[in-house]
């Protein structure tokens, strides 16, 4: 017998960082359609204000935008405070914001290393640290870190990015053990090639074609195709999944040669 309430997020509040476009926007839209109120953050206030009505369209969900630069430690703390003050609670945290500065290992600049580490990894820790206490009080919560196939393997010049995406997997596994007794699950999603601004702006046309050819499906993923996996981990449907990495890559990692 099917149970439609398994994926029902009515009464929940979800915070999605990097939620103004791409994968973050798609996941926030999926949560709103499932009944959750949503908070989205980004560095760009104009993009947030444009995205929120599209996320909430044809739903009864409430929404909030918060403009923050998560590469700055205090900004992550401010986001957590604002979310709790304005919405009263956060049940689902999706650490999606991230960046990539491709560079060979012997050419990495300290400032690039520090900024990518802070945004891709440290902000995940800060937001989780700030928001889990109120989840523990209710004995229910979901934390989802967005890793990458480049957190399971890598390619040339992805030193800093791969290091952070490997690290959030370790963070999720340890946090899952810390928080499991309180009914809080912590997982990672590892997307493969998705049609978002970050890879589209960084990759050459030849690289884009190579990525498509490495998938089993022969194409790049579309952002809305990540909404379902995120909803699984965010809802009661995924209540027994924790400390896991959900690979959503179109079959890239199935290929060895």
C-alpha positions in Angstrom: 0.0 0.0 0.0 1.4 3.4 -0.9 1.8 6.1 1.7 1.8 9.6 0.2 2.6 11.1 3.6 6.1 9.6 3.4 7.2 12.5 1.3 4.9 15.1 3.0 6.8 18.1 4.5 3.8 20.0 5.8 4.7 21.9 8.9 8.5 21.7 8.2 10.9 24.5 7.5 13.8 24.0 5.1 16.9 26.2 4.7 18.7 25.8 1.4 21.9 27.7 0.9 22.8 28.7 -2.6 19.1 28.6 -3.2 18.6 31.3 -5.8 19.4 29.2 -8.9 20.5 25.8 -10.1 20.4 22.8 -7.8 19.5 24.9 -4.8 16.5 26.5 -6.4 15.3 23.1 -7.7 15.6 21.5 -4.3 13.8 24.4 -2.6 11.0 24.2 -5.1 10.6 20.5 -4.5 10.4 21.1 -0.7 7.8 23.8 -1.2 5.7 21.6 -3.4 5.9 18.9 -0.7 4.4 21.4 1.8 7.5 22.9 3.5 8.2 26.6 4.2 11.5 27.5 2.7 14.4 29.8 3.4 16.9 30.5 0.6 20.2 32.3 0.8 22.7 33.6 -1.6 25.2 36.4 -2.1 22.9 38.1 -4.6 19.8 39.6 -3.2 18.3 40.4 -6.6 18.6 36.8 -7.7 16.9 35.7 -4.4 14.0 38.0 -4.9 13.4 36.7 -8.4 13.7 33.1 -7.4 11.4 33.0 -4.4 8.1 33.6 -6.2 9.1 30.9 -8.7 9.9 28.5 -5.8 6.6 29.2 -4.0 4.3 29.3 -7.1 1.1 27.3 -6.8 1.9 26.3 -3.2 0.8 27.5 0.2 4.3 27.7 1.5 5.9 30.7 3.2 9.3 31.9 2.1 12.2 34.0 3.3 15.3 35.2 1.5 18.6 36.0 3.3 21.5 37.7 1.5 24.8 36.4 2.9 28.3 35.6 1.8 29.0 32.2 3.4 32.8 32.5 2.7 32.8 34.8 5.8 32.4 32.9 9.1 30.2 35.5 10.7 27.8 35.5 7.8 27.0 31.8 8.3 26.2 32.5 11.9 24.0 35.4 11.0 22.1 33.3 8.5 21.3 30.7 11.2 20.1 33.4 13.6 18.0 35.1 11.0 16.4 31.9 9.9 15.4 31.0 13.5 14.2 34.5 14.3 12.1 34.9 11.2 10.7 31.4 10.8 10.8 30.1 14.3 12.5 26.8 13.4 14.6 25.0 10.8 13.9 21.3 10.4 15.8 20.7 7.2 19.2 22.1 6.4 20.7 21.8 2.9 24.3 23.0 2.6 24.3 23.5 -1.1 26.3 26.8 -1.5 29.8 26.2 -3.0 32.4 27.3 -5.4 35.3 26.0 -7.4 38.6 27.6 -8.4 40.3 25.0 -10.7 44.1 25.1 -10.3 47.0 22.7 -10.4 48.4 21.8 -7.0 51.6 23.8 -7.4 49.7 27.0 -8.4 47.1 27.2 -5.7 46.9 30.7 -4.1 46.4 30.8 -0.3 43.4 33.2 -0.6 41.6 30.8 -3.1 42.3 27.8 -0.8 41.0 29.6 2.2 37.9 30.9 0.5 36.9 27.6 -1.0 37.5 25.8 2.2 35.4 28.3 4.2 32.5 28.2 1.8 32.4 24.6 0.8 33.3 23.0 4.2 33.4 25.4 7.1 30.0 27.0 6.4 28.5 23.5 6.5 29.9 22.9 9.9 28.9 26.4 11.2 25.3 26.1 10.0 24.9 22.6 11.3 26.4 23.5 14.7 24.0 26.5 15.0 20.8 24.7 13.9 21.0 21.2 15.3 20.3 22.2 19.0 16.7 23.2 18.2 16.3 20.0 16.0 17.5 18.0 19.0 14.8 19.5 21.2 12.1 18.3 18.8 14.0 15.0 18.1 13.6 15.4 14.4 15.9 16.9 11.8 17.5 16.5 8.4 21.0 17.7 7.4 22.0 17.3 3.8 25.4 18.3 2.5 25.8 18.6 -1.2 29.1 16.8 -2.1 30.0 15.8 -5.6 31.3 12.9 -7.8 34.5 14.9 -7.4 34.3 14.0 -3.7 34.5 10.3 -4.6 37.0 10.7 -7.5 38.6 13.7 -9.1 40.2 15.2 -12.2 43.1 17.5 -12.9 43.2 20.9 -11.2 40.3 20.1 -8.8 42.5 20.0 -5.7 40.7 22.4 -3.4 37.2 21.4 -4.6 37.8 17.7 -4.3 39.3 18.1 -0.9 36.2 19.9 0.4 33.8 17.5 -1.2 35.6 14.5 0.3 35.6 16.3 3.6 31.9 16.9 3.8 31.3 13.2 3.4 33.5 12.6 6.5 31.7 15.4 8.3 28.3 13.8 7.5 29.4 10.4 8.7 30.6 11.7 12.0 27.6 14.0 12.5 25.2 11.1 11.8 26.7 9.3 14.7 26.5 12.3 17.0 22.9 13.1 16.0 21.3 9.8 15.4 20.1 9.3 19.0 18.1 12.6 18.6 16.2 11.5 15.5 18.3 13.6 13.2 19.7 12.2 10.0 22.8 13.5 8.2 23.6 12.6 4.6 25.4 13.7 1.5 24.2 13.9 -2.1 26.9 13.6 -4.7 25.7 15.1 -7.9 27.4 14.3 -11.2 27.3 16.6 -14.2 24.3 18.9 -13.9 23.4 21.9 -16.1 24.2 24.7 -13.6 26.1 27.9 -13.9 29.2 26.7 -12.1 30.3 23.9 -14.5 28.8 25.7 -17.5 31.0 28.8 -16.8 34.2 26.8 -16.0 34.2 24.1 -18.6 35.1 24.3 -22.3 32.7 22.8 -24.9 35.0 19.9 -25.3 35.0 19.2 -21.5 31.2 19.5 -21.4 31.0 16.8 -24.1 33.4 14.6 -22.3 31.3 14.7 -19.1 28.2 13.9 -21.1 29.9 10.9 -22.7 31.1 9.6 -19.3 27.5 9.2 -18.1 25.5 6.0 -18.7 22.6 8.2 -20.0 24.7 10.2 -22.4 23.7 13.6 -21.1 23.9 16.2 -18.4 21.4 16.2 -15.6 18.7 18.9 -15.3 18.4 20.7 -11.9 14.9 19.4 -11.3 16.2 15.8 -11.4 17.9 16.4 -8.0 14.7 17.5 -6.3 13.5 13.9 -5.8 16.6 12.6 -4.2 16.7 15.6 -1.9 13.1 15.1 -1.0 13.8 11.4 -0.1 16.5 12.4 2.4 14.5 15.4 3.7 11.3 13.5 4.5 10.1 10.5 6.5 10.7 8.4 3.4 14.4 8.5 4.2 14.1 8.1 7.9 16.5 5.1 8.1 19.1 6.6 5.8 21.9 8.4 7.6 25.7 8.7 7.2 25.2 7.9 3.6 26.2 9.3 0.2 23.5 9.3 -2.4 25.1 9.3 -5.8 23.1 11.1 -8.4 25.4 11.1 -11.4 23.7 9.6 -14.4 26.0 6.6 -14.1 29.4 8.4 -14.2 30.9 6.4 -11.3 29.7 3.1 -12.8 32.3 3.5 -15.6 35.9 2.4 -14.9 37.3 3.1 -18.4 
